[in-house]
Amino acid sequence: MISLARVSKSYNFGDGNTIDVLSDINLEITKGEFIGILGASGSGKSTLMYIMGLLDIPTSGSLYLNAKDTKTFSDQELSIARNKFIGFVFQQFNLIENLSAFDNVVLPALYSKEPMDFDPKERGARLLEKFGLLPRALFHPNRLSGGEQQRVAIARALMMNPKIILADEPTGNLDSRNGEEIFRILADLNRSEKVSVVVVTHNKSFAKKTNRQIFLKDGRIVKHL
Amino acid sequence: MKSSYLYFLIKVSLENLRRNKLRSFLTSLGILIGVFSVVILLALGLGLKKYIQNQFESLGSNLIIVFPGQVIGRGGLRQAPGISPVRFDEKDVKNLQRGFPKNLIVPVFTKTISISYLNKTETSDAVGTTGDFFTVRNLEPDVGVLFSGKVTLRSKKIVLGPKIAEKLFADPTSGLGKYIKIAGERYQVISVLKKKGGLAFGGPDIDSFSYLPFKGSSLNPDEKFLALYVKANSSEETGPLKENIQKIILERYKKDDFSVVEQTEILNAISQIFGVLNTILIGIGFISLLVGGVGIMNIMYASVRERIKEIGIKRAVGATKADILIQFLAESIAVSVLGGSLGLLMAFIVVLVIRQFFPATISLVSAGISLGVSLLIGIFFGVFPARRAARIPPIEAIRYE
Protein backbone atom coordinates (compact mmCIF):
# COMPACT_ATOMS: atom_id res chain seq x y z
CA MET A 1 0.00 0.00 0.00
CA ILE A 2 2.74 2.43 1.03
CA SER A 3 6.35 1.68 0.34
CA LEU A 4 9.43 3.76 0.82
CA ALA A 5 12.46 3.05 -1.34
CA ARG A 6 15.80 4.52 -0.25
CA VAL A 7 14.11 7.57 1.22
CA SER A 8 16.40 10.22 2.64
CA LYS A 9 15.60 13.62 4.02
CA SER A 10 18.06 16.34 4.78
CA TYR A 11 17.72 20.00 5.62
CA ASN A 12 20.11 22.52 4.16
CA PHE A 13 20.65 25.54 6.41
CA GLY A 14 22.99 27.31 3.95
CA ASP A 15 26.77 27.70 4.16
CA GLY A 16 27.05 23.97 3.38
CA ASN A 17 25.41 23.21 6.73
CA THR A 18 23.23 20.15 6.07
CA ILE A 19 21.49 17.91 8.55
CA ASP A 20 20.48 14.42 7.49
CA VAL A 21 17.26 13.55 9.28
CA LEU A 22 16.47 10.32 7.42
CA SER A 23 18.90 8.15 5.53
CA ASP A 24 18.16 5.40 3.12
CA ILE A 25 14.85 4.23 4.57
CA ASN A 26 13.28 1.19 2.98
CA LEU A 27 9.89 0.25 4.35
CA GLU A 28 6.72 -1.40 3.16
CA ILE A 29 3.38 -1.05 4.88
CA THR A 30 0.65 -3.41 3.78
CA LYS A 31 -3.08 -3.40 4.38
CA GLY A 32 -4.19 -4.05 7.95
CA GLU A 33 -0.78 -3.74 9.59
CA PHE A 34 -0.31 -2.26 13.04
CA ILE A 35 3.17 -0.80 13.22
CA GLY A 36 4.99 0.97 16.02
CA ILE A 37 7.85 3.32 15.27
CA LEU A 38 10.22 3.84 18.15
CA GLY A 39 13.31 5.89 18.68
CA ALA A 40 14.85 8.64 20.74
CA SER A 41 13.98 12.30 20.21
CA GLY A 42 15.52 13.58 16.99
CA SER A 43 15.83 10.09 15.51
CA GLY A 44 13.57 11.11 12.56
CA LYS A 45 10.33 9.39 13.63
CA SER A 46 8.08 12.38 13.00
CA THR A 47 9.81 13.27 9.73
CA LEU A 48 9.21 9.71 8.56
CA MET A 49 5.54 10.04 9.53
CA TYR A 50 5.17 13.32 7.65
CA ILE A 51 6.81 11.84 4.55
CA MET A 52 4.52 8.79 4.73
CA GLY A 53 1.59 11.18 5.19
CA LEU A 54 2.55 13.14 2.04
CA LEU A 55 2.96 16.33 4.05
CA ASP A 56 6.69 16.41 3.38
CA ILE A 57 8.69 15.23 0.40
CA PRO A 58 11.89 13.19 0.52
CA THR A 59 15.17 14.78 -0.58
CA SER A 60 15.93 11.55 -2.41
CA GLY A 61 14.32 8.17 -2.88
CA SER A 62 10.70 7.44 -3.62
CA LEU A 63 7.46 6.93 -1.79
CA TYR A 64 4.95 4.72 -3.54
CA LEU A 65 1.28 4.94 -2.79
CA ASN A 66 -0.62 1.98 -4.25
CA ALA A 67 2.42 1.40 -6.48
CA LYS A 68 2.38 4.96 -7.81
CA ASP A 69 5.47 7.08 -7.28
CA THR A 70 4.24 10.16 -5.42
CA LYS A 71 7.11 12.18 -6.89
CA THR A 72 4.93 12.62 -9.95
CA PHE A 73 1.98 13.92 -7.91
CA SER A 74 0.98 17.58 -8.17
CA ASP A 75 0.20 19.53 -5.00
CA GLN A 76 -3.50 19.00 -5.70
CA GLU A 77 -3.03 15.23 -6.18
CA LEU A 78 -1.09 15.05 -2.92
CA SER A 79 -3.97 16.85 -1.16
CA ILE A 80 -6.50 14.45 -2.67
CA ALA A 81 -4.38 11.45 -1.63
CA ARG A 82 -4.13 12.77 1.94
CA ASN A 83 -7.85 13.29 1.97
CA LYS A 84 -8.74 9.87 0.57
CA PHE A 85 -6.14 7.48 1.94
CA ILE A 86 -4.59 8.91 5.07
CA GLY A 87 -5.90 9.83 8.52
CA PHE A 88 -3.67 11.80 10.88
CA VAL A 89 -3.64 11.76 14.68
CA PHE A 90 -1.22 14.20 16.30
CA GLN A 91 0.26 14.52 19.75
CA GLN A 92 -1.19 18.04 20.13
CA PHE A 93 -4.62 16.84 18.86
CA ASN A 94 -4.55 19.65 16.26
CA LEU A 95 -8.25 20.39 16.29
CA ILE A 96 -9.39 23.71 14.85
CA GLU A 97 -10.32 25.91 17.78
CA ASN A 98 -13.15 27.86 16.16
CA LEU A 99 -14.96 24.76 14.94
CA SER A 100 -17.15 22.50 17.04
CA ALA A 101 -16.19 18.85 17.63
CA PHE A 102 -18.68 17.83 14.95
CA ASP A 103 -17.35 20.36 12.40
CA ASN A 104 -13.81 19.20 13.12
CA VAL A 105 -14.84 15.61 12.41
CA VAL A 106 -16.62 16.37 9.12
CA LEU A 107 -13.91 18.81 7.93
CA PRO A 108 -12.13 16.27 5.64
CA ALA A 109 -15.43 15.57 3.85
CA LEU A 110 -15.71 19.26 2.92
CA TYR A 111 -12.40 19.06 1.11
CA SER A 112 -13.26 15.88 -0.77
CA LYS A 113 -12.99 16.44 -4.49
CA GLU A 114 -14.83 13.26 -5.36
CA PRO A 115 -18.39 12.13 -4.64
CA MET A 116 -18.61 10.22 -1.35
CA ASP A 117 -20.54 6.99 -0.88
CA PHE A 118 -21.78 8.17 2.55
CA ASP A 119 -23.55 11.14 4.04
CA PRO A 120 -20.84 13.16 5.85
CA LYS A 121 -23.17 14.46 8.54
CA GLU A 122 -24.51 11.02 9.31
CA ARG A 123 -21.03 9.51 9.35
CA GLY A 124 -19.68 12.36 11.52
CA ALA A 125 -22.44 11.80 14.05
CA ARG A 126 -21.89 8.03 13.98
CA LEU A 127 -18.16 8.41 14.60
CA LEU A 128 -18.74 10.78 17.50
CA GLU A 129 -21.27 8.34 18.92
CA LYS A 130 -18.79 5.48 18.53
CA PHE A 131 -16.31 7.34 20.73
CA GLY A 132 -18.96 8.47 23.22
CA LEU A 133 -18.78 12.09 22.18
CA LEU A 134 -22.16 12.71 20.57
CA PRO A 135 -23.44 14.71 23.57
CA ARG A 136 -20.40 16.96 23.10
CA ALA A 137 -20.75 17.29 19.32
CA LEU A 138 -21.33 21.04 19.46
CA PHE A 139 -18.61 21.74 22.01
CA HIS A 140 -15.56 23.63 20.83
CA PRO A 141 -12.18 21.97 21.58
CA ASN A 142 -11.46 24.28 24.54
CA ARG A 143 -14.44 22.73 26.34
CA LEU A 144 -13.21 19.16 25.87
CA SER A 145 -10.68 17.23 27.96
CA GLY A 146 -7.40 16.03 26.39
CA GLY A 147 -8.73 12.48 26.01
CA GLU A 148 -11.93 13.77 24.42
CA GLN A 149 -10.01 15.98 22.03
CA GLN A 150 -7.86 13.06 20.93
CA ARG A 151 -10.96 10.93 20.38
CA VAL A 152 -12.40 13.73 18.22
CA ALA A 153 -9.10 13.75 16.30
CA ILE A 154 -9.37 9.98 15.75
CA ALA A 155 -12.96 10.39 14.57
CA ARG A 156 -11.75 13.05 12.12
CA ALA A 157 -8.97 10.73 10.92
CA LEU A 158 -11.60 8.05 10.21
CA MET A 159 -14.03 10.38 8.45
CA MET A 160 -12.98 9.52 4.89
CA ASN A 161 -12.55 5.77 5.49
CA PRO A 162 -8.75 5.99 5.18
CA LYS A 163 -6.55 3.07 4.29
CA ILE A 164 -3.96 4.08 6.86
CA ILE A 165 -3.88 6.04 10.10
CA LEU A 166 -0.64 7.79 10.97
CA ALA A 167 -0.49 8.63 14.66
CA ASP A 168 2.39 10.78 15.86
CA GLU A 169 2.79 10.30 19.63
CA PRO A 170 -1.01 10.14 20.09
CA THR A 171 -0.70 9.45 23.80
CA GLY A 172 2.11 11.92 24.46
CA ASN A 173 -0.15 14.61 25.85
CA LEU A 174 -2.44 12.35 27.85
CA ASP A 175 -2.39 10.77 31.29
CA SER A 176 -1.81 7.02 31.40
CA ARG A 177 -5.51 6.13 31.64
CA ASN A 178 -6.45 8.25 28.63
CA GLY A 179 -3.28 7.15 26.84
CA GLU A 180 -4.25 3.51 27.22
CA GLU A 181 -7.77 4.26 26.07
CA ILE A 182 -6.52 5.99 22.90
CA PHE A 183 -4.11 3.16 22.16
CA ARG A 184 -6.89 0.64 22.68
CA ILE A 185 -9.09 2.55 20.22
CA LEU A 186 -6.32 2.51 17.60
CA ALA A 187 -5.75 -1.22 18.11
CA ASP A 188 -9.49 -1.89 17.86
CA LEU A 189 -9.72 0.10 14.65
CA ASN A 190 -6.89 -1.90 13.17
CA ARG A 191 -8.59 -5.13 14.15
CA SER A 192 -12.19 -4.34 13.30
CA GLU A 193 -11.85 -1.98 10.31
CA LYS A 194 -8.71 -3.56 8.86
CA VAL A 195 -7.21 -0.12 8.62
CA SER A 196 -3.42 0.05 8.75
CA VAL A 197 -2.15 1.98 11.76
CA VAL A 198 1.34 3.40 12.16
CA VAL A 199 2.04 4.78 15.62
CA VAL A 200 5.06 6.78 16.64
CA THR A 201 5.57 6.26 20.34
CA HIS A 202 8.10 6.41 23.13
CA ASN A 203 6.06 4.03 25.21
CA LYS A 204 7.50 0.54 24.89
CA SER A 205 4.51 -1.16 26.50
CA PHE A 206 2.23 0.40 23.90
CA ALA A 207 4.68 -0.50 21.13
CA LYS A 208 4.59 -4.14 22.22
CA LYS A 209 0.91 -4.25 21.35
CA THR A 210 1.69 -3.55 17.67
CA ASN A 211 2.40 -6.31 15.12
CA ARG A 212 5.66 -4.84 13.97
CA GLN A 213 8.11 -2.46 15.59
CA ILE A 214 10.60 -0.34 13.75
CA PHE A 215 13.45 1.26 15.66
CA LEU A 216 15.02 4.44 14.33
CA LYS A 217 18.36 5.88 15.32
CA ASP A 218 19.97 8.94 13.72
CA GLY A 219 17.60 8.72 10.80
CA ARG A 220 18.21 5.06 10.01
CA ILE A 221 16.19 1.94 10.70
CA VAL A 222 18.32 0.02 13.13
CA LYS A 223 15.99 -2.75 14.15
CA HIS A 224 12.87 -4.41 12.85
CA LEU A 225 10.83 -6.60 15.20
CA MET B 1 -19.11 24.43 -5.54
CA LYS B 2 -21.00 22.15 -3.15
CA SER B 3 -23.65 23.90 -1.06
CA SER B 4 -22.19 22.37 2.13
CA TYR B 5 -18.76 23.77 1.19
CA LEU B 6 -20.24 27.23 0.58
CA TYR B 7 -22.16 27.03 3.84
CA PHE B 8 -18.97 26.02 5.65
CA LEU B 9 -17.02 28.90 4.06
CA ILE B 10 -19.62 31.45 5.13
CA LYS B 11 -19.99 29.90 8.58
CA VAL B 12 -16.25 29.85 9.27
CA SER B 13 -15.81 33.39 7.89
CA LEU B 14 -18.60 34.76 10.08
CA GLU B 15 -17.31 32.78 13.06
CA ASN B 16 -13.87 34.36 12.61
CA LEU B 17 -15.47 37.82 12.40
CA ARG B 18 -17.44 37.06 15.57
CA ARG B 19 -14.39 35.82 17.46
CA ASN B 20 -12.49 39.03 16.69
CA LYS B 21 -15.42 41.46 16.89
CA LEU B 22 -13.47 44.62 17.63
CA ARG B 23 -10.73 43.86 15.14
CA SER B 24 -13.27 43.00 12.44
CA PHE B 25 -15.20 46.19 13.11
CA LEU B 26 -12.09 48.39 13.10
CA THR B 27 -10.87 46.71 9.91
CA SER B 28 -14.17 47.28 8.17
CA LEU B 29 -14.32 50.89 9.39
CA GLY B 30 -12.35 52.19 6.40
CA ILE B 31 -14.80 50.57 4.00
CA LEU B 32 -17.72 51.77 6.14
CA ILE B 33 -16.52 55.39 5.95
CA GLY B 34 -15.73 55.11 2.24
CA VAL B 35 -19.11 53.63 1.29
CA PHE B 36 -20.92 56.03 3.62
CA SER B 37 -19.25 59.09 2.10
CA VAL B 38 -19.67 57.94 -1.50
CA VAL B 39 -23.36 57.08 -1.00
CA ILE B 40 -24.09 60.28 0.94
CA LEU B 41 -22.30 62.45 -1.63
CA LEU B 42 -24.16 60.76 -4.47
CA ALA B 43 -27.42 61.21 -2.56
CA LEU B 44 -26.71 64.89 -1.91
CA GLY B 45 -25.58 65.43 -5.50
CA LEU B 46 -28.73 63.84 -6.86
CA GLY B 47 -30.87 65.75 -4.38
CA LEU B 48 -29.18 69.03 -5.21
CA LYS B 49 -29.69 68.50 -8.92
CA LYS B 50 -33.35 67.72 -8.34
CA TYR B 51 -33.71 70.68 -6.00
CA ILE B 52 -32.17 73.15 -8.45
CA GLN B 53 -34.28 71.73 -11.27
CA ASN B 54 -37.44 72.14 -9.19
CA GLN B 55 -36.46 75.65 -8.24
CA PHE B 56 -35.84 76.66 -11.81
CA GLU B 57 -39.06 75.06 -12.96
CA SER B 58 -41.02 76.79 -10.22
CA LEU B 59 -39.48 80.10 -11.23
CA GLY B 60 -40.91 79.90 -14.72
CA SER B 61 -40.07 77.93 -17.80
CA ASN B 62 -39.31 78.86 -21.42
CA LEU B 63 -37.41 81.86 -20.23
CA ILE B 64 -34.64 83.57 -22.19
CA ILE B 65 -32.40 85.99 -20.33
CA VAL B 66 -30.15 88.64 -21.87
CA PHE B 67 -27.15 89.36 -19.62
CA PRO B 68 -24.32 91.84 -20.05
CA GLY B 69 -20.95 90.11 -20.68
CA GLN B 70 -20.23 86.45 -21.41
CA VAL B 71 -22.08 84.62 -18.66
CA ILE B 72 -21.75 81.04 -19.85
CA GLY B 73 -18.65 79.59 -21.41
CA ARG B 74 -17.21 76.14 -21.88
CA GLY B 75 -17.22 74.22 -18.61
CA GLY B 76 -20.01 76.12 -16.88
CA LEU B 77 -20.65 79.61 -15.59
CA ARG B 78 -18.00 82.07 -16.71
CA GLN B 79 -18.59 85.57 -15.49
CA ALA B 80 -21.01 87.25 -13.11
CA PRO B 81 -23.24 89.64 -15.13
CA GLY B 82 -22.50 92.46 -12.67
CA ILE B 83 -18.81 92.51 -13.67
CA SER B 84 -19.48 93.59 -17.28
CA PRO B 85 -19.39 97.38 -17.91
CA VAL B 86 -22.38 97.05 -20.26
CA ARG B 87 -25.84 97.93 -18.92
CA PHE B 88 -29.08 97.69 -20.88
CA ASP B 89 -31.53 100.61 -21.04
CA GLU B 90 -35.14 101.27 -22.00
CA LYS B 91 -34.19 101.53 -25.67
CA ASP B 92 -33.14 97.87 -25.62
CA VAL B 93 -36.42 96.97 -23.98
CA LYS B 94 -38.35 98.89 -26.63
CA ASN B 95 -36.31 97.28 -29.47
CA LEU B 96 -37.15 93.84 -28.11
CA GLN B 97 -40.81 94.75 -27.62
CA ARG B 98 -40.96 95.94 -31.22
CA GLY B 99 -39.28 92.74 -32.43
CA PHE B 100 -41.40 90.41 -30.34
CA PRO B 101 -44.77 92.02 -29.70
CA LYS B 102 -46.34 88.74 -28.63
CA ASN B 103 -43.76 88.02 -25.93
CA LEU B 104 -43.34 89.43 -22.46
CA ILE B 105 -40.16 91.52 -22.17
CA VAL B 106 -39.12 92.24 -18.60
CA PRO B 107 -36.20 94.50 -17.62
CA VAL B 108 -34.54 93.81 -14.28
CA PHE B 109 -32.04 95.58 -12.07
CA THR B 110 -30.94 94.33 -8.67
CA LYS B 111 -29.46 96.06 -5.68
CA THR B 112 -28.91 95.14 -2.07
CA ILE B 113 -30.90 97.53 0.09
CA SER B 114 -31.70 98.20 3.74
CA ILE B 115 -35.40 98.29 4.56
CA SER B 116 -36.53 99.99 7.78
CA TYR B 117 -39.85 99.69 9.54
CA LEU B 118 -40.22 101.51 12.84
CA ASN B 119 -36.97 100.65 14.65
CA LYS B 120 -36.22 97.48 12.63
CA THR B 121 -33.81 97.46 9.71
CA GLU B 122 -33.33 94.42 7.46
CA THR B 123 -31.23 93.79 4.36
CA SER B 124 -32.87 92.54 1.20
CA ASP B 125 -32.00 92.01 -2.45
CA ALA B 126 -34.24 94.43 -4.30
CA VAL B 127 -35.42 93.68 -7.82
CA GLY B 128 -36.41 96.73 -9.86
CA THR B 129 -38.71 95.52 -12.61
CA THR B 130 -42.17 95.66 -14.18
CA GLY B 131 -45.30 93.79 -13.18
CA ASP B 132 -44.64 91.17 -15.86
CA PHE B 133 -41.71 89.91 -13.78
CA PHE B 134 -44.17 88.18 -11.47
CA THR B 135 -45.76 86.42 -14.43
CA VAL B 136 -42.52 85.15 -15.96
CA ARG B 137 -41.23 84.08 -12.55
CA ASN B 138 -44.48 82.44 -11.43
CA LEU B 139 -44.67 84.61 -8.30
CA GLU B 140 -48.09 84.97 -6.74
CA PRO B 141 -49.36 87.33 -4.02
CA ASP B 142 -50.30 85.92 -0.65
CA VAL B 143 -52.00 89.19 0.19
CA GLY B 144 -52.50 92.43 -1.76
CA VAL B 145 -52.05 93.11 -5.46
CA LEU B 146 -48.91 93.20 -7.59
CA PHE B 147 -47.90 96.30 -9.50
CA SER B 148 -48.67 96.17 -13.18
CA GLY B 149 -48.50 98.26 -16.34
CA LYS B 150 -47.18 101.82 -16.58
CA VAL B 151 -49.56 103.22 -13.96
CA THR B 152 -47.52 102.14 -11.01
CA LEU B 153 -44.03 102.01 -12.56
CA ARG B 154 -43.16 105.46 -11.14
CA SER B 155 -45.03 104.98 -7.87
CA LYS B 156 -43.30 104.31 -4.57
CA LYS B 157 -44.78 100.88 -3.96
CA ILE B 158 -43.05 97.71 -2.89
CA VAL B 159 -43.84 93.96 -2.98
CA LEU B 160 -42.14 91.92 -0.28
CA GLY B 161 -41.05 88.31 -0.28
CA PRO B 162 -42.56 86.36 2.67
CA LYS B 163 -39.30 86.04 4.61
CA ILE B 164 -38.34 89.72 4.56
CA ALA B 165 -41.96 90.60 5.42
CA GLU B 166 -41.81 88.21 8.37
CA LYS B 167 -38.58 89.79 9.59
CA LEU B 168 -40.08 93.28 9.42
CA PHE B 169 -43.62 92.62 10.65
CA ALA B 170 -43.49 89.28 12.48
CA ASP B 171 -46.84 88.35 10.86
CA PRO B 172 -45.98 88.84 7.16
CA THR B 173 -49.54 89.62 6.02
CA SER B 174 -49.90 92.39 8.60
CA GLY B 175 -47.35 94.42 6.60
CA LEU B 176 -49.89 95.03 3.84
CA GLY B 177 -50.49 98.78 3.42
CA LYS B 178 -47.72 99.74 5.84
CA TYR B 179 -45.00 102.21 4.89
CA ILE B 180 -41.37 101.21 5.03
CA LYS B 181 -38.23 103.28 4.38
CA ILE B 182 -35.47 102.64 1.85
CA ALA B 183 -32.58 105.12 1.63
CA GLY B 184 -34.76 107.79 3.29
CA GLU B 185 -37.69 107.32 0.88
CA ARG B 186 -41.10 105.97 1.95
CA TYR B 187 -42.59 103.02 0.10
CA GLN B 188 -45.97 101.42 0.65
CA VAL B 189 -46.18 97.63 0.91
CA ILE B 190 -48.82 96.64 -1.66
CA SER B 191 -48.32 92.87 -1.52
CA VAL B 192 -46.58 90.02 0.25
CA LEU B 193 -45.77 87.02 -1.96
CA LYS B 194 -46.48 83.36 -1.35
CA LYS B 195 -43.57 81.22 -0.14
CA LYS B 196 -41.39 79.65 -2.86
CA GLY B 197 -38.59 78.05 -0.88
CA GLY B 198 -35.19 79.55 -1.37
CA LEU B 199 -32.14 78.12 -3.12
CA ALA B 200 -29.83 76.60 -0.60
CA PHE B 201 -26.02 76.47 -0.28
CA GLY B 202 -25.41 80.20 -0.54
CA GLY B 203 -27.68 80.71 -3.56
CA PRO B 204 -30.26 83.51 -3.68
CA ASP B 205 -33.08 83.12 -1.22
CA ILE B 206 -36.01 84.13 -3.39
CA ASP B 207 -38.34 84.57 -0.40
CA SER B 208 -36.13 87.32 1.03
CA PHE B 209 -36.31 89.44 -2.13
CA SER B 210 -38.26 92.68 -2.43
CA TYR B 211 -39.67 94.05 -5.67
CA LEU B 212 -39.96 97.69 -6.75
CA PRO B 213 -41.36 99.33 -9.89
CA PHE B 214 -38.13 100.12 -11.75
CA LYS B 215 -38.89 103.80 -12.23
CA GLY B 216 -40.34 104.42 -8.81
CA SER B 217 -37.20 104.92 -6.78
CA SER B 218 -33.92 106.72 -6.76
CA LEU B 219 -32.15 103.36 -6.43
CA ASN B 220 -31.65 103.16 -10.17
CA PRO B 221 -31.29 106.82 -11.21
CA ASP B 222 -29.96 106.18 -14.75
CA GLU B 223 -32.60 103.49 -15.34
CA LYS B 224 -30.14 100.85 -16.54
CA PHE B 225 -30.81 97.12 -16.29
CA LEU B 226 -28.74 94.13 -15.27
CA ALA B 227 -30.79 91.70 -17.35
CA LEU B 228 -33.66 91.49 -19.78
CA TYR B 229 -36.11 88.59 -19.51
CA VAL B 230 -37.97 87.39 -22.58
CA LYS B 231 -40.69 84.81 -22.11
CA ALA B 232 -41.14 82.37 -24.98
CA ASN B 233 -44.70 81.19 -25.49
CA SER B 234 -43.64 77.57 -25.98
CA SER B 235 -40.51 75.49 -25.59
CA GLU B 236 -40.32 75.10 -29.38
CA GLU B 237 -40.19 78.86 -29.73
CA THR B 238 -37.15 79.33 -27.45
CA GLY B 239 -34.49 78.32 -30.04
CA PRO B 240 -35.52 80.67 -32.87
CA LEU B 241 -36.48 83.39 -30.37
CA LYS B 242 -32.99 83.27 -28.86
CA GLU B 243 -31.39 83.75 -32.27
CA ASN B 244 -33.63 86.69 -33.10
CA ILE B 245 -32.98 88.34 -29.73
CA GLN B 246 -29.27 88.06 -30.45
CA LYS B 247 -29.75 89.82 -33.81
CA ILE B 248 -31.63 92.72 -32.22
CA ILE B 249 -29.14 93.17 -29.35
CA LEU B 250 -26.23 93.01 -31.83
CA GLU B 251 -27.57 96.20 -33.46
CA ARG B 252 -26.33 98.18 -30.43
CA TYR B 253 -23.67 95.98 -28.77
CA LYS B 254 -20.68 93.90 -29.75
CA LYS B 255 -20.95 90.09 -29.74
CA ASP B 256 -18.81 89.68 -26.61
CA ASP B 257 -20.67 92.36 -24.65
CA PHE B 258 -23.74 90.29 -23.92
CA SER B 259 -25.11 86.77 -23.58
CA VAL B 260 -28.50 85.42 -24.53
CA VAL B 261 -29.11 82.33 -22.50
CA GLU B 262 -31.99 79.97 -21.92
CA GLN B 263 -32.89 79.07 -18.39
CA THR B 264 -31.95 75.45 -19.15
CA GLU B 265 -28.43 76.56 -20.12
CA ILE B 266 -27.95 78.16 -16.71
CA LEU B 267 -29.32 75.01 -15.12
CA ASN B 268 -26.93 72.87 -17.17
CA ALA B 269 -24.01 75.12 -16.29
CA ILE B 270 -24.82 74.89 -12.58
CA SER B 271 -25.31 71.12 -12.87
CA GLN B 272 -21.94 70.87 -14.61
CA ILE B 273 -20.23 72.72 -11.74
CA PHE B 274 -21.91 70.52 -9.15
CA GLY B 275 -21.10 67.50 -11.30
CA VAL B 276 -17.38 68.32 -11.21
CA LEU B 277 -17.54 69.06 -7.47
CA ASN B 278 -19.41 65.83 -6.85
CA THR B 279 -16.93 63.83 -8.89
CA ILE B 280 -14.03 65.26 -6.86
CA LEU B 281 -15.79 64.47 -3.57
CA ILE B 282 -16.70 60.96 -4.70
CA GLY B 283 -13.09 60.50 -5.77
CA ILE B 284 -12.04 61.37 -2.22
CA GLY B 285 -14.60 58.82 -0.97
CA PHE B 286 -13.04 56.18 -3.20
CA ILE B 287 -9.60 57.02 -1.82
CA SER B 288 -11.02 56.25 1.62
CA LEU B 289 -12.26 52.93 0.23
CA LEU B 290 -8.77 52.15 -1.04
CA VAL B 291 -7.27 53.03 2.34
CA GLY B 292 -9.86 50.72 3.90
CA GLY B 293 -8.78 48.02 1.47
CA VAL B 294 -5.15 48.40 2.52
CA GLY B 295 -6.32 48.04 6.14
CA ILE B 296 -8.07 44.79 5.25
CA MET B 297 -4.95 43.50 3.51
CA ASN B 298 -2.85 44.33 6.56
CA ILE B 299 -5.18 42.53 8.94
CA MET B 300 -5.51 39.55 6.62
CA TYR B 301 -1.72 39.20 6.52
CA ALA B 302 -1.74 39.23 10.33
CA SER B 303 -4.55 36.68 10.32
CA VAL B 304 -2.56 34.38 8.01
CA ARG B 305 0.43 34.62 10.36
CA GLU B 306 -1.76 33.78 13.37
CA ARG B 307 -3.42 30.82 11.69
CA ILE B 308 -0.50 28.99 10.09
CA LYS B 309 -1.15 25.94 12.29
CA GLU B 310 -4.80 25.90 11.20
CA ILE B 311 -3.65 26.01 7.57
CA GLY B 312 -1.40 23.01 8.29
CA ILE B 313 -4.25 21.04 9.87
CA LYS B 314 -6.52 21.75 6.91
CA ARG B 315 -3.81 20.76 4.44
CA ALA B 316 -3.27 17.54 6.43
CA VAL B 317 -6.93 16.54 6.12
CA GLY B 318 -6.96 17.21 2.38
CA ALA B 319 -7.46 20.93 1.75
CA THR B 320 -5.85 22.03 -1.51
CA LYS B 321 -4.09 25.34 -2.06
CA ALA B 322 -7.27 26.60 -3.69
CA ASP B 323 -9.34 25.63 -0.61
CA ILE B 324 -7.03 27.68 1.63
CA LEU B 325 -7.04 30.61 -0.80
CA ILE B 326 -10.85 30.60 -1.01
CA GLN B 327 -11.19 30.46 2.80
CA PHE B 328 -9.04 33.54 3.38
CA LEU B 329 -10.57 35.34 0.43
CA ALA B 330 -14.05 34.66 1.82
CA GLU B 331 -13.01 36.18 5.13
CA SER B 332 -11.61 39.34 3.55
CA ILE B 333 -14.78 39.68 1.45
CA ALA B 334 -16.87 39.19 4.60
CA VAL B 335 -15.02 42.03 6.39
CA SER B 336 -15.26 44.31 3.37
CA VAL B 337 -18.92 43.62 2.64
CA LEU B 338 -19.74 44.01 6.34
CA GLY B 339 -18.16 47.48 6.25
CA GLY B 340 -19.95 48.28 3.00
CA SER B 341 -23.33 47.16 4.35
CA LEU B 342 -22.91 49.12 7.58
CA GLY B 343 -21.82 52.19 5.59
CA LEU B 344 -24.86 51.85 3.35
CA LEU B 345 -27.16 51.41 6.35
CA MET B 346 -25.70 54.51 8.01
CA ALA B 347 -26.07 56.47 4.78
CA PHE B 348 -29.74 55.40 4.57
CA ILE B 349 -30.36 56.61 8.12
CA VAL B 350 -28.59 59.94 7.53
CA VAL B 351 -30.44 60.47 4.23
CA LEU B 352 -33.75 59.78 6.01
CA VAL B 353 -32.88 62.60 8.43
CA ILE B 354 -31.65 64.96 5.68
CA ARG B 355 -34.83 64.37 3.69
CA GLN B 356 -36.74 66.32 6.31
CA PHE B 357 -35.30 69.51 4.81
CA PHE B 358 -33.50 68.52 1.58
CA PRO B 359 -34.51 66.07 -1.15
CA ALA B 360 -31.43 63.81 -0.90
CA THR B 361 -32.00 60.48 -2.66
CA ILE B 362 -30.14 57.17 -2.56
CA SER B 363 -30.53 55.50 -5.91
CA LEU B 364 -30.52 51.71 -6.19
CA VAL B 365 -27.62 52.07 -8.60
CA SER B 366 -25.43 53.92 -6.09
CA ALA B 367 -26.33 51.38 -3.36
CA GLY B 368 -25.54 48.51 -5.73
CA ILE B 369 -22.29 50.09 -6.91
CA SER B 370 -21.15 50.72 -3.32
CA LEU B 371 -21.75 47.12 -2.30
CA GLY B 372 -20.16 45.92 -5.54
CA VAL B 373 -17.11 48.10 -4.94
CA SER B 374 -16.74 46.85 -1.36
CA LEU B 375 -16.96 43.28 -2.69
CA LEU B 376 -14.26 44.04 -5.27
CA ILE B 377 -12.07 45.66 -2.62
CA GLY B 378 -12.48 42.56 -0.44
CA ILE B 379 -11.38 40.40 -3.36
CA PHE B 380 -8.55 42.65 -4.57
CA PHE B 381 -6.99 43.32 -1.17
CA GLY B 382 -7.72 39.84 0.15
CA VAL B 383 -6.19 37.88 -2.68
CA PHE B 384 -2.56 38.70 -1.79
CA PRO B 385 -2.72 37.47 1.84
CA ALA B 386 -4.88 34.52 0.73
CA ARG B 387 -2.24 33.54 -1.84
CA ARG B 388 0.43 33.74 0.80
CA ALA B 389 -1.65 31.43 3.04
CA ALA B 390 -2.17 28.97 0.19
CA ARG B 391 1.54 28.85 -0.65
CA ILE B 392 2.75 27.89 2.82
CA PRO B 393 4.14 24.35 2.45
CA PRO B 394 1.97 21.87 4.44
CA ILE B 395 4.94 20.60 6.45
CA GLU B 396 5.93 24.11 7.58
CA ALA B 397 2.35 24.89 8.49
CA ILE B 398 1.70 21.70 10.48
CA ARG B 399 5.00 22.03 12.38
CA TYR B 400 4.44 25.72 13.16
CA GLU B 401 4.18 26.44 16.87
Interface residues (C-beta under 8 A of the other chain):
Chain A: Y50 G53 L55 D56 D75 Q76 S79 I80 R82 N83 K84 F88 F90 N94 L95 I96 E97 N98 L99 D103 L107 P108 L110 Y111 S112 K113 P120 R156 M159 M160
Chain B: K2 S4 Y5 F8 V12 E15 N16 R19 K309 E310 G312 I313 K314 R315 A316 V317 G318 A319 T320 K321 A322 D323 P394 I395 I398
